[in-house]
Amino acid sequence: MSLINKYKLSEKDLYQLGIIESKKKTSGLFEKEKLKAASLKILKPYNVKFLDLGVLLSEIKNGGFDVLYSERLTEQEKESANSLINNSNVSNFYKDWWQLRSKKQKIGIIIGGVLVIGLIGKLFEPNVDPCKCSEVGANAQMIGYNNLSVESKKIFDACASKYSTPADAYADCVNKVSNELK
């Protein structure tokens, strides 16, 4: 049984979705997002399951419903279909999506986003040499941070997030050198 029959999509909606799917072939990235938002707006009353969505849109794309139903619909119905597609707004779709989330879901999404951003930040954290960190940290203790050169300050700042003291950096430096000698 096809998903079109399962969800009992109307001819007008199939026509609209057929137009959207045919426009997606020649659209750019932002335009495709706009068209996707229009598709979801049309399918919302049918309560299409998320896992069925891709298969359903593939059936519509392969069905050629934009051509099949173009003769059955009136000009007014065609015009309203085109205005729906042209007036769909991606930002409004996401605003509506956000408003439908409960407070717990919103908190979970925000916490998850912060964690993902933090993990990505860790991936791009500069890889510092523990021996340089030890040296610059010791210099900073002897002459003060403000008296370091600009380059040394950059090294010190990068090392500060990884090592709390120059002694910690020195211990890693000893381990690094002993591993290189083996």
C-alpha positions as a LaTeX table, in Angstrom:
\begin{tabular}{lrrr}
\hline
Residue & $x$ (\AA) & $y$ (\AA) & $z$ (\AA) \\
\hline
Met1 & 0.00 & 0.00 & 0.00 \\
Ser2 & 1.40 & 3.38 & $-0.95$ \\
Leu3 & 1.75 & 6.12 & 1.62 \\
Ile4 & $-0.33$ & 8.45 & $-0.56$ \\
Asn5 & $-3.29$ & 6.12 & $-0.10$ \\
Lys6 & $-2.48$ & 5.53 & 3.57 \\
Tyr7 & $-2.63$ & 9.24 & 4.43 \\
Lys8 & $-5.45$ & 9.95 & 1.92 \\
Leu9 & $-3.89$ & 13.07 & 0.41 \\
Ser10 & $-6.30$ & 15.26 & $-1.57$ \\
Glu11 & $-5.78$ & 15.96 & $-5.28$ \\
Lys12 & $-5.14$ & 19.64 & $-4.55$ \\
Asp13 & $-2.44$ & 18.82 & $-2.00$ \\
Leu14 & $-0.87$ & 16.25 & $-4.32$ \\
Tyr15 & $-0.79$ & 18.90 & $-7.05$ \\
Gln16 & 0.87 & 21.40 & $-4.70$ \\
Leu17 & 3.40 & 18.85 & $-3.48$ \\
Gly18 & 4.09 & 17.80 & $-7.07$ \\
Ile19 & 4.89 & 21.40 & $-8.00$ \\
Ile20 & 7.14 & 21.72 & $-4.96$ \\
Glu21 & 9.03 & 18.52 & $-5.76$ \\
Ser22 & 9.55 & 19.55 & $-9.38$ \\
Lys23 & 10.82 & 22.99 & $-8.28$ \\
Lys24 & 13.30 & 21.38 & $-5.88$ \\
Lys25 & 15.21 & 19.89 & $-8.82$ \\
Thr26 & 16.37 & 23.29 & $-10.05$ \\
Ser27 & 16.47 & 25.25 & $-6.78$ \\
Gly28 & 19.36 & 26.45 & $-4.71$ \\
Leu29 & 19.90 & 25.57 & $-1.06$ \\
Phe30 & 17.86 & 28.39 & 0.49 \\
Glu31 & 15.06 & 27.93 & $-2.02$ \\
Lys32 & 14.96 & 24.18 & $-1.22$ \\
Glu33 & 14.55 & 25.01 & 2.49 \\
Lys34 & 11.69 & 27.34 & 1.61 \\
Leu35 & 10.06 & 24.61 & $-0.47$ \\
Lys36 & 10.58 & 22.04 & 2.28 \\
Ala37 & 8.80 & 24.35 & 4.72 \\
Ala38 & 5.89 & 24.62 & 2.27 \\
Ser39 & 5.74 & 20.82 & 1.95 \\
Leu40 & 5.63 & 20.37 & 5.70 \\
Lys41 & 2.92 & 23.02 & 5.98 \\
Ile42 & 0.78 & 21.14 & 3.44 \\
Leu43 & 1.39 & 17.76 & 5.12 \\
Lys44 & 0.81 & 18.97 & 8.69 \\
Pro45 & $-2.97$ & 18.28 & 8.78 \\
Tyr46 & $-2.33$ & 14.68 & 7.63 \\
Asn47 & $-0.14$ & 13.87 & 10.67 \\
Val48 & 2.49 & 12.17 & 8.53 \\
Lys49 & 4.98 & 10.23 & 10.64 \\
Phe50 & 8.55 & 11.50 & 10.48 \\
Leu51 & 9.86 & 8.16 & 9.19 \\
Asp52 & 7.27 & 8.12 & 6.39 \\
Leu53 & 8.04 & 11.65 & 5.24 \\
Gly54 & 10.98 & 10.87 & 2.92 \\
Val55 & 9.25 & 7.90 & 1.30 \\
Leu56 & 6.03 & 9.87 & 0.81 \\
Leu57 & 7.84 & 12.79 & $-0.84$ \\
Ser58 & 9.68 & 10.33 & $-3.10$ \\
Glu59 & 6.36 & 8.80 & $-4.16$ \\
Ile60 & 5.03 & 12.28 & $-4.92$ \\
Lys61 & 8.18 & 13.23 & $-6.85$ \\
Asn62 & 7.96 & 10.07 & $-8.97$ \\
Gly63 & 4.19 & 10.32 & $-9.41$ \\
Gly64 & 4.20 & 13.48 & $-11.52$ \\
Phe65 & 1.11 & 14.84 & $-9.76$ \\
Asp66 & 1.79 & 18.40 & $-10.86$ \\
Val67 & 1.06 & 17.33 & $-14.45$ \\
Leu68 & $-1.58$ & 14.71 & $-13.63$ \\
Tyr69 & $-3.86$ & 17.01 & $-11.63$ \\
Ser70 & $-3.19$ & 20.26 & $-13.48$ \\
Glu71 & $-6.21$ & 19.72 & $-15.74$ \\
Arg72 & $-8.58$ & 18.70 & $-12.92$ \\
Leu73 & $-8.04$ & 21.78 & $-10.77$ \\
Thr74 & $-9.53$ & 25.19 & $-11.41$ \\
Glu75 & $-7.35$ & 28.23 & $-12.08$ \\
Gln76 & $-8.28$ & 29.61 & $-8.65$ \\
Glu77 & $-7.06$ & 26.41 & $-6.93$ \\
Lys78 & $-3.84$ & 26.50 & $-8.95$ \\
Glu79 & $-3.30$ & 30.14 & $-8.03$ \\
Ser80 & $-3.85$ & 29.46 & $-4.32$ \\
Ala81 & $-1.38$ & 26.56 & $-4.55$ \\
Asn82 & 1.26 & 28.78 & $-6.14$ \\
Ser83 & 0.68 & 31.58 & $-3.61$ \\
Leu84 & 1.12 & 29.11 & $-0.74$ \\
Ile85 & 4.44 & 27.98 & $-2.18$ \\
Asn86 & 5.65 & 31.52 & $-2.88$ \\
Asn87 & 4.56 & 32.87 & 0.51 \\
Ser88 & 6.02 & 30.09 & 2.64 \\
Asn89 & 8.64 & 31.43 & 4.99 \\
Val90 & 11.36 & 29.26 & 6.51 \\
Ser91 & 11.81 & 31.47 & 9.57 \\
Asn92 & 8.07 & 31.35 & 10.35 \\
Phe93 & 8.17 & 27.56 & 10.06 \\
Tyr94 & 10.97 & 27.32 & 12.64 \\
Lys95 & 9.28 & 29.87 & 14.91 \\
Asp96 & 6.10 & 27.78 & 14.84 \\
Trp97 & 8.15 & 24.63 & 15.46 \\
Trp98 & 9.85 & 26.23 & 18.48 \\
Gln99 & 6.53 & 27.42 & 19.93 \\
Leu100 & 5.13 & 23.88 & 19.78 \\
Arg101 & 7.95 & 22.59 & 22.05 \\
Ser102 & 7.32 & 22.22 & 25.77 \\
Lys103 & 9.51 & 23.97 & 28.33 \\
Lys104 & 11.39 & 20.71 & 29.07 \\
Gln105 & 12.04 & 20.12 & 25.36 \\
Lys106 & 13.34 & 23.66 & 24.91 \\
Ile107 & 15.70 & 23.29 & 27.88 \\
Gly108 & 16.93 & 19.95 & 26.50 \\
Ile109 & 17.54 & 21.45 & 23.06 \\
Ile110 & 19.44 & 24.40 & 24.52 \\
Ile111 & 21.59 & 22.20 & 26.78 \\
Gly112 & 22.29 & 19.83 & 23.88 \\
Gly113 & 23.26 & 22.76 & 21.65 \\
Val114 & 25.63 & 24.15 & 24.27 \\
Leu115 & 27.25 & 20.73 & 24.71 \\
Val116 & 27.70 & 20.28 & 20.96 \\
Ile117 & 29.21 & 23.76 & 20.62 \\
Gly118 & 31.53 & 23.00 & 23.55 \\
Leu119 & 32.68 & 19.74 & 21.97 \\
Ile120 & 33.30 & 21.46 & 18.65 \\
Gly121 & 35.28 & 24.13 & 20.50 \\
Lys122 & 37.44 & 21.43 & 22.10 \\
Leu123 & 38.20 & 20.04 & 18.64 \\
Phe124 & 39.56 & 23.39 & 17.50 \\
Glu125 & 41.45 & 24.12 & 20.72 \\
Pro126 & 45.08 & 24.87 & 19.89 \\
Asn127 & 47.49 & 22.00 & 20.38 \\
Val128 & 50.15 & 23.42 & 22.69 \\
Asp129 & 53.63 & 22.09 & 23.32 \\
Pro130 & 54.02 & 21.27 & 27.04 \\
Cys131 & 57.72 & 22.20 & 26.96 \\
Lys132 & 56.92 & 25.71 & 25.64 \\
Cys133 & 54.12 & 26.00 & 28.20 \\
Ser134 & 56.53 & 25.12 & 30.98 \\
Glu135 & 59.11 & 27.61 & 29.76 \\
Val136 & 56.68 & 30.50 & 29.21 \\
Gly137 & 54.87 & 29.75 & 32.49 \\
Ala138 & 58.14 & 29.86 & 34.41 \\
Asn139 & 59.07 & 33.14 & 32.70 \\
Ala140 & 55.69 & 34.60 & 33.60 \\
Gln141 & 56.23 & 33.67 & 37.25 \\
Met142 & 59.70 & 35.26 & 37.28 \\
Ile143 & 59.14 & 38.48 & 35.32 \\
Gly144 & 55.33 & 38.80 & 35.36 \\
Tyr145 & 52.74 & 38.33 & 32.64 \\
Asn146 & 52.77 & 41.99 & 31.59 \\
Asn147 & 56.51 & 41.84 & 30.84 \\
Leu148 & 56.18 & 38.89 & 28.42 \\
Ser149 & 56.49 & 39.45 & 24.69 \\
Val150 & 53.31 & 39.44 & 22.59 \\
Glu151 & 54.16 & 35.98 & 21.23 \\
Ser152 & 54.84 & 34.62 & 24.72 \\
Lys153 & 51.53 & 36.05 & 25.96 \\
Lys154 & 49.71 & 34.17 & 23.18 \\
Ile155 & 51.47 & 30.92 & 24.14 \\
Phe156 & 50.74 & 31.54 & 27.84 \\
Asp157 & 47.04 & 32.18 & 27.15 \\
Ala158 & 46.76 & 29.01 & 25.06 \\
Cys159 & 48.51 & 26.99 & 27.77 \\
Ala160 & 46.42 & 28.46 & 30.61 \\
Ser161 & 43.35 & 26.46 & 29.55 \\
Lys162 & 45.29 & 23.19 & 29.59 \\
Tyr163 & 47.75 & 23.58 & 32.48 \\
Ser164 & 47.09 & 25.18 & 35.85 \\
Thr165 & 50.78 & 25.59 & 36.76 \\
Pro166 & 54.12 & 25.49 & 34.93 \\
Ala167 & 54.91 & 22.37 & 36.99 \\
Asp168 & 52.00 & 20.51 & 35.31 \\
Ala169 & 53.32 & 21.54 & 31.91 \\
Tyr170 & 56.84 & 20.50 & 32.93 \\
Ala171 & 55.59 & 17.00 & 33.94 \\
Asp172 & 53.94 & 16.59 & 30.52 \\
Cys173 & 57.13 & 17.87 & 28.87 \\
Val174 & 59.21 & 15.22 & 30.66 \\
Asn175 & 56.75 & 12.51 & 29.57 \\
Lys176 & 56.83 & 13.80 & 26.00 \\
Val177 & 60.62 & 13.83 & 25.81 \\
Ser178 & 60.97 & 10.38 & 27.43 \\
Asn179 & 58.45 & 8.94 & 24.95 \\
Glu180 & 60.36 & 10.47 & 22.04 \\
Leu181 & 63.62 & 8.91 & 23.27 \\
Lys182 & 62.14 & 5.39 & 23.39 \\
\hline
\end{tabular}
